[in-house]
Amino acid sequence: MYKRMPRKLLAPHKSLSSSHSRVWRGSNDYSAMNAARGGYRVFSANSTAACTELAKRITERMGIELGKAVVYQEDNGETRVEIKESVRGQDIFIIQTMPCRDVNTAVMELLIMAYALKTSCSKNIIGVIPYFPYSKQCKMRKRGSVVCKLLASMLAKAGLTHLITMDLHQKEIQGFFSFPVDNLRASPLMLQYIQEEIPDYRNAVIVAKSPDAAKRAQSYAERLRLGLAVIHGEAQCTELDMADGRQSPPAAKNQTLHTGLELPCRYRSPYPGLELPMMMAKEKPPISVVGDVGGRIAIIVDDIIDDVESFVAAAEILKERGAYKIFVMATHGILSAEAPRLIEESSIDEVVVTNTVPHEVQKLQCPKIKTVDVSLILAEAIRRIHNGESMAYLFRNIAVDD
């Protein structure tokens, strides 16, 4: 049996408990002070100087320094990321631009940096990806895959809790993510460029190079109070897939081989006489321009300009219809392969893109390429998200279809 401790021996314990209470009050004050000090840091996940230019512009506008991190490729081709400062309990913004020549490396840099920040006890990890890669692969094509959905799942697994992007190829891509997505618009800066840099823009007409881009073009035309034209007939005909399983199992009338031998039971059709109607192949309609472009400035608008053959063909058609000056405006200027040379040799007078994708090399090859800086919108989005402010201000006067 345990004996009860004398009451007089509990007196020192009382004083000790009171001191403990003071210590705990001090620790609570210290935690509150840490919560008040909890700030944010902005990192760049790109390992090349050309790709970190946008991150430097954003941090300069915000009046802060870029976070200290080292991103490099080892001799064996692996990507290594080292965070050089404490990020515990802070909101971390990772700015990642996607160079057109090495997208997969940029994706791995982003994933590894997000995971490194997650294991360093960051409070929130927000990815700032102005051009979201693989956004064109957002639909199932025959026996392909929806790669955009795969990338969204990888980002969530790596630790991202929020995403800031700009002009997604399809707005439905936002449904692929399990965390909030802010899809910003570059159209306010594009409209400002048209009003300030294109002389006599009142004599212009907004052109959609295909019916798919008509909604975006209509939004531009309504806000600029200009006319609208649509080029119809650009869609390439899709080849009929003859190996689509139509002959598996064989039809009832083909129950015997040409040698006269009867087919095995496993190859016979369970539904004799069932024949599916043959799908008609698409034919490319004659090219026509819906709208008047004669004697006007034609401004073709789109979200991505990569393979420029369709833009060059559209410019030739507009030139034949009487347009005396042709501009192409797109948010993401990927401009891969021979795009600069084709633009230089075409009837296009100027190509205007934003700096969501690095394209300094392309500008050296083609003086017609001009750049609009979007760092102002991205910096304001970062500030508002960190302070818990509404993002509606960045979407004012922007239609849902834009």
The 8 nearest C-alpha neighbors of each residue, nearest first, counted from 0:
[[1, 2, 3, 4, 5, 6, 8, 9],
 [0, 2, 3, 4, 5, 6, 8, 9],
 [3, 1, 4, 0, 5, 6, 8, 9],
 [2, 4, 5, 1, 6, 0, 8, 9],
 [5, 3, 2, 6, 8, 9, 7, 1],
 [6, 4, 7, 8, 3, 9, 2, 10],
 [5, 7, 8, 9, 4, 10, 3, 11],
 [8, 6, 9, 5, 10, 11, 4, 12],
 [7, 9, 6, 10, 5, 11, 4, 12],
 [10, 8, 12, 7, 6, 11, 13, 5],
 [9, 11, 13, 12, 8, 7, 14, 6],
 [12, 10, 14, 13, 9, 15, 8, 7],
 [11, 13, 15, 9, 10, 14, 16, 8],
 [14, 12, 16, 10, 15, 11, 17, 9],
 [13, 15, 17, 11, 16, 12, 18, 10],
 [14, 16, 12, 18, 13, 17, 19, 11],
 [17, 15, 19, 13, 18, 14, 12, 20],
 [18, 16, 20, 14, 19, 15, 13, 21],
 [17, 19, 21, 15, 20, 16, 22, 14],
 [20, 18, 16, 22, 17, 21, 23, 15],
 [21, 19, 17, 23, 18, 22, 24, 16],
 [20, 22, 24, 18, 19, 23, 25, 17],
 [23, 21, 19, 25, 20, 24, 26, 18],
 [22, 24, 26, 20, 25, 21, 19, 27],
 [25, 23, 21, 27, 22, 26, 20, 28],
 [24, 26, 22, 28, 23, 27, 21, 29],
 [25, 27, 29, 23, 28, 24, 30, 22],
 [28, 26, 30, 24, 29, 25, 23, 31],
 [27, 29, 25, 31, 26, 30, 32, 24],
 [28, 30, 26, 32, 27, 31, 25, 33],
 [31, 29, 33, 27, 32, 28, 34, 26],
 [30, 32, 34, 28, 33, 29, 27, 35],
 [31, 33, 29, 35, 30, 34, 28, 36],
 [34, 32, 36, 30, 31, 35, 37, 29],
 [35, 33, 31, 37, 36, 32, 30, 88],
 [36, 34, 32, 33, 37, 31, 38, 30],
 [35, 37, 33, 34, 38, 32, 31, 89],
 [38, 36, 34, 89, 35, 33, 88, 39],
 [39, 37, 89, 36, 90, 40, 88, 35],
 [38, 40, 90, 89, 91, 41, 37, 385],
 [39, 41, 91, 66, 92, 90, 42, 38],
 [40, 42, 92, 66, 65, 91, 93, 39],
 [43, 41, 66, 93, 65, 92, 94, 44],
 [42, 44, 94, 45, 93, 54, 95, 51],
 [43, 45, 95, 109, 108, 94, 93, 42],
 [46, 44, 43, 47, 50, 51, 95, 105],
 [45, 47, 70, 71, 44, 48, 50, 51],
 [48, 46, 50, 49, 45, 51, 71, 70],
 [47, 49, 51, 50, 52, 46, 45, 53],
 [48, 50, 47, 51, 52, 357, 359, 53],
 [49, 51, 48, 52, 47, 45, 357, 96],
 [52, 50, 54, 48, 53, 49, 45, 43],
 [51, 53, 55, 54, 50, 49, 56, 48],
 [52, 54, 56, 55, 51, 57, 374, 50],
 [55, 53, 51, 57, 56, 52, 94, 43],
 [56, 54, 52, 58, 53, 57, 59, 51],
 [55, 57, 53, 59, 54, 58, 374, 52],
 [58, 56, 54, 374, 60, 378, 55, 59],
 [59, 57, 61, 55, 63, 60, 56, 62],
 [60, 58, 62, 56, 61, 57, 55, 63],
 [59, 61, 57, 58, 62, 56, 378, 375],
 [62, 60, 58, 59, 63, 57, 378, 382],
 [61, 63, 59, 60, 58, 64, 57, 65],
 [64, 62, 58, 61, 59, 65, 60, 41],
 [63, 65, 58, 66, 62, 59, 41, 40],
 [64, 66, 41, 42, 58, 67, 63, 55],
 [67, 65, 42, 41, 40, 68, 64, 43],
 [68, 66, 83, 84, 65, 82, 69, 42],
 [69, 67, 82, 83, 81, 66, 70, 80],
 [68, 70, 81, 80, 71, 82, 67, 83],
 [71, 69, 80, 46, 79, 68, 81, 44],
 [70, 72, 79, 46, 78, 69, 73, 80],
 [71, 73, 78, 77, 76, 79, 74, 70],
 [74, 72, 76, 77, 75, 78, 71, 79],
 [75, 73, 76, 72, 77, 78, 71, 79],
 [74, 76, 73, 77, 72, 78, 79, 71],
 [77, 75, 73, 74, 72, 78, 79, 71],
 [76, 78, 73, 72, 75, 79, 74, 71],
 [79, 77, 72, 71, 73, 108, 76, 80],
 [78, 80, 71, 70, 72, 77, 81, 73],
 [81, 79, 70, 69, 112, 82, 111, 78],
 [80, 82, 69, 68, 83, 70, 79, 115],
 [81, 83, 68, 84, 67, 69, 80, 115],
 [82, 84, 68, 67, 81, 85, 69, 66],
 [85, 83, 82, 67, 86, 68, 66, 81],
 [84, 86, 87, 83, 119, 82, 121, 89],
 [85, 87, 121, 89, 88, 84, 119, 120],
 [88, 86, 121, 120, 89, 85, 119, 122],
 [87, 89, 122, 121, 37, 120, 86, 90],
 [90, 88, 122, 39, 121, 38, 37, 87],
 [89, 91, 39, 123, 122, 124, 38, 40],
 [90, 92, 124, 40, 39, 41, 123, 125],
 [93, 91, 41, 125, 126, 124, 42, 40],
 [94, 92, 126, 42, 43, 127, 41, 125],
 [95, 93, 127, 43, 54, 42, 128, 44],
 [94, 96, 128, 44, 43, 127, 45, 93],
 [97, 95, 356, 128, 50, 98, 355, 129],
 [96, 98, 102, 356, 105, 99, 95, 130],
 [99, 97, 100, 101, 102, 357, 356, 96],
 [98, 100, 101, 333, 102, 97, 335, 356],
 [99, 101, 98, 102, 335, 97, 103, 333],
 [102, 100, 103, 104, 98, 99, 105, 97],
 [101, 103, 105, 104, 97, 98, 99, 100],
 [102, 104, 106, 105, 101, 107, 108, 97],
 [105, 103, 107, 106, 102, 101, 108, 78],
 [104, 106, 108, 102, 103, 107, 97, 109],
 [107, 105, 103, 109, 104, 108, 110, 102],
 [106, 108, 110, 104, 109, 105, 111, 103],
 [109, 107, 105, 111, 106, 110, 44, 112],
 [110, 108, 106, 112, 107, 111, 44, 113],
 [109, 111, 107, 113, 112, 108, 157, 114],
 [110, 112, 114, 108, 113, 109, 107, 115],
 [111, 113, 115, 109, 114, 110, 80, 108],
 [114, 112, 116, 110, 115, 111, 158, 157],
 [113, 115, 157, 117, 111, 112, 116, 158],
 [116, 114, 112, 118, 117, 113, 111, 119],
 [117, 115, 119, 113, 114, 118, 121, 112],
 [116, 118, 114, 119, 115, 120, 121, 158],
 [117, 119, 115, 120, 116, 114, 121, 113],
 [118, 120, 116, 117, 121, 87, 115, 86],
 [121, 119, 87, 118, 117, 88, 122, 116],
 [122, 120, 87, 88, 89, 86, 117, 123],
 [121, 123, 88, 89, 90, 120, 87, 124],
 [124, 122, 90, 121, 91, 160, 125, 89],
 [125, 123, 91, 159, 160, 92, 90, 126],
 [126, 124, 161, 92, 162, 159, 160, 91],
 [125, 127, 162, 93, 92, 128, 163, 94],
 [128, 126, 94, 163, 93, 162, 164, 95],
 [127, 129, 164, 95, 130, 131, 126, 163],
 [130, 128, 164, 165, 355, 127, 131, 96],
 [131, 129, 128, 355, 132, 165, 164, 331],
 [130, 132, 128, 134, 129, 133, 164, 167],
 [133, 131, 134, 130, 97, 102, 147, 135],
 [132, 134, 136, 147, 135, 146, 131, 137],
 [135, 133, 136, 132, 147, 137, 168, 131],
 [134, 136, 133, 137, 168, 138, 147, 132],
 [137, 135, 133, 134, 138, 146, 145, 147],
 [136, 138, 145, 147, 135, 134, 146, 139],
 [139, 137, 145, 136, 140, 144, 135, 147],
 [138, 140, 144, 145, 143, 141, 137, 142],
 [139, 141, 143, 142, 138, 144, 145, 136],
 [140, 142, 143, 139, 144, 243, 240, 138],
 [143, 141, 140, 144, 139, 243, 145, 138],
 [142, 144, 140, 141, 139, 145, 146, 138],
 [143, 145, 139, 146, 142, 140, 138, 136],
 [146, 144, 137, 147, 138, 139, 148, 136],
 [145, 147, 149, 148, 144, 136, 150, 133],
 [146, 148, 150, 137, 133, 149, 145, 134],
 [149, 147, 151, 146, 175, 150, 145, 152],
 [150, 148, 146, 152, 147, 151, 153, 145],
 [151, 149, 153, 147, 152, 148, 154, 146],
 [150, 152, 148, 154, 149, 153, 176, 175],
 [151, 153, 155, 149, 150, 154, 156, 148],
 [154, 152, 150, 156, 155, 151, 157, 149],
 [155, 153, 157, 151, 156, 152, 159, 150],
 [154, 156, 159, 152, 158, 157, 153, 151],
 [155, 157, 153, 154, 158, 152, 159, 114],
 [158, 156, 114, 154, 155, 110, 113, 153],
 [157, 159, 155, 156, 117, 114, 113, 160],
 [160, 158, 124, 155, 154, 161, 125, 157],
 [159, 161, 124, 178, 125, 123, 158, 155],
 [162, 160, 125, 179, 178, 159, 180, 126],
 [161, 163, 180, 126, 125, 127, 181, 164],
 [164, 162, 127, 181, 180, 126, 128, 182],
 [163, 165, 129, 128, 182, 183, 127, 181],
 [164, 166, 183, 129, 182, 184, 167, 130],
 [167, 165, 184, 183, 182, 168, 302, 164],
 [168, 166, 169, 170, 165, 182, 131, 134],
 [167, 169, 134, 166, 135, 170, 302, 303],
 [170, 168, 167, 171, 172, 134, 137, 135],
 [171, 169, 172, 167, 173, 168, 166, 182],
 [170, 172, 173, 169, 174, 175, 167, 137],
 [173, 171, 170, 174, 175, 169, 137, 167],
 [174, 172, 171, 175, 176, 170, 180, 182],
 [173, 175, 172, 176, 171, 177, 170, 180],
 [174, 176, 173, 148, 172, 151, 177, 152],
 [177, 175, 178, 174, 151, 173, 152, 179],
 [176, 178, 175, 155, 179, 174, 152, 151],
 [177, 179, 176, 161, 160, 180, 155, 162],
 [180, 178, 161, 162, 181, 177, 176, 160],
 [181, 179, 162, 163, 161, 182, 173, 178],
 [182, 180, 163, 183, 164, 162, 179, 165],
 [181, 183, 164, 165, 180, 166, 163, 184],
 [182, 184, 165, 181, 164, 166, 185, 163],
 [185, 183, 166, 186, 165, 182, 187, 394],
 [184, 186, 187, 188, 189, 330, 183, 165],
 [185, 187, 189, 188, 184, 190, 219, 330],
 [188, 186, 190, 189, 185, 191, 184, 397],
 [189, 187, 191, 190, 186, 185, 192, 371],
 [190, 188, 186, 192, 191, 187, 193, 185],
 [189, 191, 193, 187, 192, 188, 186, 194],
 [190, 192, 188, 194, 189, 193, 195, 187],
 [191, 193, 189, 195, 190, 196, 194, 188],
 [194, 192, 190, 197, 191, 196, 195, 189],
 [193, 195, 191, 192, 196, 197, 190, 200],
 [194, 196, 192, 193, 197, 191, 198, 190],
 [195, 197, 192, 193, 194, 198, 191, 200],
 [198, 196, 193, 200, 195, 194, 199, 192],
 [199, 197, 200, 196, 195, 194, 201, 193],
 [198, 200, 201, 202, 197, 203, 296, 194],
 [199, 201, 203, 202, 198, 197, 194, 193],
 [202, 200, 199, 203, 225, 204, 224, 223],
 [201, 203, 200, 295, 199, 296, 204, 225],
 [204, 202, 296, 200, 295, 201, 297, 205],
 [203, 205, 226, 297, 227, 225, 296, 298],
 [206, 204, 298, 227, 220, 299, 216, 297],
 [205, 207, 299, 228, 229, 298, 227, 208],
 [208, 206, 229, 213, 212, 209, 216, 299],
 [207, 209, 230, 229, 206, 313, 299, 212],
 [208, 210, 211, 230, 207, 212, 231, 233],
 [209, 211, 213, 212, 231, 229, 207, 208],
 [210, 212, 209, 213, 214, 207, 208, 215],
 [213, 211, 207, 210, 215, 209, 214, 216],
 [212, 214, 216, 210, 207, 215, 211, 217],
 [215, 213, 217, 216, 212, 400, 218, 401],
 [214, 216, 401, 218, 217, 213, 212, 400],
 [217, 215, 213, 219, 218, 214, 207, 205],
 [216, 218, 220, 214, 215, 219, 213, 221],
 [219, 217, 215, 221, 216, 220, 401, 214],
 [220, 218, 216, 222, 217, 221, 223, 215],
 [219, 221, 225, 217, 223, 218, 222, 224],
 [222, 220, 224, 218, 223, 219, 217, 225],
 [221, 223, 219, 224, 220, 218, 225, 190],
 [222, 224, 220, 225, 221, 219, 190, 201],
 [225, 223, 221, 222, 220, 226, 201, 219],
 [226, 224, 220, 223, 204, 221, 227, 203],
 [225, 227, 204, 220, 205, 228, 224, 203],
 [226, 228, 205, 204, 206, 220, 290, 217],
 [227, 229, 290, 206, 289, 205, 207, 288],
 [230, 228, 207, 289, 206, 288, 208, 231],
 [231, 229, 288, 208, 209, 287, 207, 289],
 [232, 230, 287, 286, 209, 233, 288, 229],
 [231, 233, 286, 284, 234, 285, 283, 287],
 [232, 234, 231, 209, 235, 286, 230, 283],
 [235, 233, 232, 236, 283, 209, 231, 284],
 [236, 234, 233, 237, 283, 232, 282, 281],
 [235, 237, 281, 283, 282, 234, 238, 280],
 [238, 236, 235, 239, 281, 280, 282, 240],
 [239, 237, 240, 236, 280, 281, 241, 235],
 [238, 240, 241, 280, 237, 278, 279, 281],
 [239, 241, 242, 243, 238, 141, 237, 244],
 [240, 242, 243, 239, 245, 244, 238, 246],
 [243, 241, 240, 244, 245, 246, 239, 247],
 [244, 242, 245, 241, 240, 246, 141, 247],
 [245, 243, 247, 246, 242, 248, 241, 240],
 [244, 246, 243, 247, 242, 241, 248, 275],
 [247, 245, 249, 244, 248, 250, 243, 242],
 [248, 246, 244, 249, 245, 250, 266, 268],
 [247, 249, 268, 246, 266, 267, 250, 245],
 [250, 248, 246, 247, 268, 253, 267, 251],
 [249, 251, 253, 252, 268, 248, 246, 271],
 [252, 250, 271, 253, 272, 254, 268, 249],
 [251, 253, 250, 254, 272, 271, 255, 249],
 [254, 252, 251, 255, 250, 249, 256, 267],
 [253, 255, 251, 252, 262, 267, 261, 256],
 [256, 254, 261, 262, 253, 260, 259, 257],
 [255, 257, 258, 259, 260, 261, 262, 254],
 [258, 256, 259, 255, 260, 253, 261, 254],
 [257, 259, 256, 260, 255, 261, 262, 254],
 [258, 260, 257, 256, 255, 261, 262, 254],
 [261, 259, 256, 258, 255, 262, 257, 254],
 [260, 262, 255, 256, 259, 254, 263, 258],
 [261, 263, 255, 254, 266, 264, 260, 256],
 [264, 262, 265, 266, 261, 267, 254, 255],
 [263, 265, 267, 266, 262, 268, 261, 254],
 [264, 266, 263, 267, 262, 268, 248, 269],
 [267, 265, 264, 263, 248, 262, 268, 249],
 [268, 266, 264, 265, 254, 269, 249, 248],
 [267, 269, 270, 248, 251, 250, 249, 271],
 [268, 270, 271, 267, 251, 248, 250, 266],
 [269, 271, 268, 273, 272, 251, 250, 267],
 [272, 270, 251, 273, 268, 269, 250, 252],
 [271, 273, 251, 274, 270, 250, 252, 268],
 [274, 272, 271, 270, 275, 250, 251, 268],
 [275, 273, 272, 276, 250, 271, 251, 277],
 [274, 276, 277, 273, 245, 278, 250, 272],
 [277, 275, 278, 274, 279, 273, 245, 246],
 [276, 278, 275, 279, 274, 280, 245, 239],
 [279, 277, 276, 280, 239, 275, 281, 240],
 [278, 280, 277, 281, 239, 276, 282, 238],
 [279, 281, 239, 278, 282, 238, 237, 236],
 [282, 280, 236, 279, 237, 283, 238, 239],
 [281, 283, 236, 284, 280, 235, 237, 279],
 [282, 284, 236, 232, 235, 285, 281, 234],
 [285, 283, 232, 282, 286, 231, 233, 234],
 [286, 284, 232, 287, 283, 231, 233, 282],
 [287, 285, 232, 231, 284, 233, 288, 230],
 [286, 288, 231, 230, 285, 289, 232, 229],
 [289, 287, 230, 229, 290, 231, 228, 286],
 [288, 290, 229, 228, 230, 287, 291, 231],
 [291, 289, 228, 288, 292, 227, 229, 226],
 [290, 292, 293, 228, 289, 288, 204, 320],
 [293, 291, 295, 322, 321, 294, 290, 320],
 [294, 292, 321, 322, 295, 291, 320, 323],
 [295, 293, 322, 321, 323, 292, 296, 202],
 [296, 294, 322, 203, 292, 293, 202, 323],
 [295, 297, 203, 324, 322, 325, 323, 204],
 [296, 298, 325, 204, 203, 205, 322, 324],
 [297, 299, 326, 205, 206, 327, 325, 204],
 [300, 298, 206, 327, 207, 328, 205, 326],
 [301, 299, 328, 329, 327, 216, 207, 298],
 [302, 300, 329, 303, 328, 212, 299, 215],
 [301, 303, 329, 330, 331, 166, 168, 304],
 [304, 302, 331, 329, 301, 330, 332, 305],
 [305, 303, 332, 333, 329, 334, 306, 331],
 [304, 306, 334, 333, 335, 307, 303, 332],
 [307, 305, 308, 304, 338, 334, 335, 309],
 [306, 308, 310, 309, 338, 305, 311, 304],
 [309, 307, 311, 310, 306, 312, 341, 338],
 [308, 310, 312, 311, 307, 313, 306, 233],
 [311, 309, 313, 307, 312, 308, 314, 208],
 [310, 312, 314, 308, 313, 309, 345, 307],
 [313, 311, 309, 315, 314, 310, 308, 316],
 [312, 314, 310, 316, 315, 311, 309, 317],
 [313, 315, 311, 317, 312, 316, 346, 318],
 [316, 314, 318, 312, 313, 317, 319, 311],
 [315, 317, 319, 313, 318, 314, 320, 312],
 [318, 316, 320, 314, 319, 315, 322, 313],
 [317, 319, 322, 315, 321, 316, 320, 314],
 [318, 320, 316, 317, 321, 315, 322, 314],
 [321, 319, 317, 318, 293, 322, 316, 292],
 [320, 322, 293, 318, 319, 294, 323, 292],
 [323, 321, 318, 293, 295, 294, 292, 317],
 [322, 324, 294, 296, 295, 321, 318, 325],
 [325, 323, 296, 322, 297, 348, 326, 295],
 [324, 326, 297, 347, 348, 298, 296, 314],
 [327, 325, 298, 349, 348, 350, 299, 297],
 [326, 328, 299, 350, 298, 300, 351, 349],
 [329, 327, 351, 300, 350, 352, 299, 301],
 [330, 328, 301, 302, 352, 303, 331, 300],
 [329, 331, 302, 352, 353, 303, 332, 185],
 [332, 330, 303, 329, 333, 355, 352, 353],
 [331, 333, 304, 352, 334, 303, 356, 330],
 [332, 334, 305, 335, 99, 331, 304, 356],
 [335, 333, 305, 338, 332, 304, 306, 339],
 [334, 336, 333, 338, 305, 337, 99, 306],
 [335, 337, 338, 334, 306, 339, 305, 340],
 [338, 336, 340, 339, 341, 335, 334, 306],
 [337, 339, 341, 334, 340, 336, 335, 307],
 [340, 338, 342, 365, 341, 337, 361, 364],
 [341, 339, 343, 342, 338, 337, 344, 365],
 [342, 340, 338, 344, 343, 339, 345, 337],
 [343, 341, 345, 339, 340, 344, 338, 347],
 [342, 344, 340, 341, 345, 365, 339, 367],
 [343, 345, 341, 342, 340, 346, 347, 339],
 [346, 344, 342, 347, 343, 341, 311, 314],
 [345, 347, 314, 348, 315, 344, 311, 325],
 [348, 346, 325, 345, 349, 314, 326, 342],
 [347, 349, 325, 326, 346, 324, 367, 350],
 [348, 350, 367, 326, 347, 368, 327, 351],
 [351, 349, 327, 368, 328, 326, 367, 369],
 [350, 352, 328, 369, 370, 368, 327, 329],
 [353, 351, 329, 370, 330, 332, 328, 331],
 [352, 354, 371, 370, 330, 355, 372, 331],
 [353, 355, 356, 372, 357, 370, 371, 373],
 [354, 356, 129, 353, 130, 331, 96, 357],
 [355, 357, 354, 96, 97, 98, 331, 358],
 [358, 356, 98, 359, 354, 50, 49, 355],
 [359, 357, 361, 360, 356, 362, 332, 333],
 [358, 360, 362, 361, 357, 363, 49, 364],
 [361, 359, 363, 362, 358, 364, 357, 365],
 [360, 362, 364, 358, 363, 359, 339, 365],
 [363, 361, 365, 359, 364, 360, 368, 366],
 [362, 364, 360, 361, 365, 359, 366, 368],
 [363, 365, 361, 362, 339, 360, 366, 340],
 [364, 366, 362, 339, 367, 363, 343, 368],
 [367, 365, 368, 362, 363, 364, 369, 343],
 [366, 368, 349, 365, 350, 369, 348, 343],
 [369, 367, 350, 366, 362, 351, 365, 349],
 [370, 368, 351, 350, 352, 367, 371, 349],
 [371, 369, 352, 353, 351, 354, 372, 368],
 [370, 372, 353, 352, 354, 373, 369, 351],
 [371, 373, 374, 354, 353, 370, 375, 188],
 [374, 372, 375, 376, 371, 353, 377, 354],
 [373, 375, 377, 57, 376, 372, 378, 56],
 [376, 374, 378, 373, 377, 379, 57, 60],
 [377, 375, 379, 378, 374, 373, 380, 393],
 [376, 378, 380, 374, 379, 375, 381, 373],
 [379, 377, 381, 375, 57, 380, 376, 374],
 [378, 380, 382, 376, 381, 377, 383, 375],
 [379, 381, 377, 383, 378, 382, 384, 376],
 [382, 380, 378, 384, 379, 383, 385, 377],
 [383, 381, 379, 385, 380, 384, 386, 378],
 [382, 384, 388, 386, 380, 385, 381, 387],
 [385, 383, 387, 381, 386, 382, 380, 388],
 [384, 386, 382, 383, 387, 381, 90, 39],
 [387, 385, 383, 384, 388, 382, 381, 389],
 [386, 388, 384, 385, 383, 389, 382, 390],
 [389, 387, 383, 386, 384, 390, 385, 382],
 [388, 390, 391, 383, 387, 392, 384, 393],
 [389, 391, 392, 393, 388, 383, 380, 394],
 [390, 392, 394, 393, 389, 395, 388, 396],
 [391, 393, 394, 390, 395, 389, 396, 388],
 [392, 394, 391, 390, 395, 376, 183, 380],
 [395, 393, 391, 392, 397, 396, 390, 184],
 [394, 396, 397, 392, 393, 391, 398, 187],
 [397, 395, 394, 398, 222, 187, 393, 392],
 [398, 396, 395, 394, 401, 399, 218, 184],
 [399, 397, 401, 400, 396, 218, 394, 395],
 [398, 400, 401, 397, 218, 394, 214, 396],
 [401, 399, 398, 214, 215, 218, 397, 217],
 [400, 215, 398, 399, 218, 397, 214, 184]]
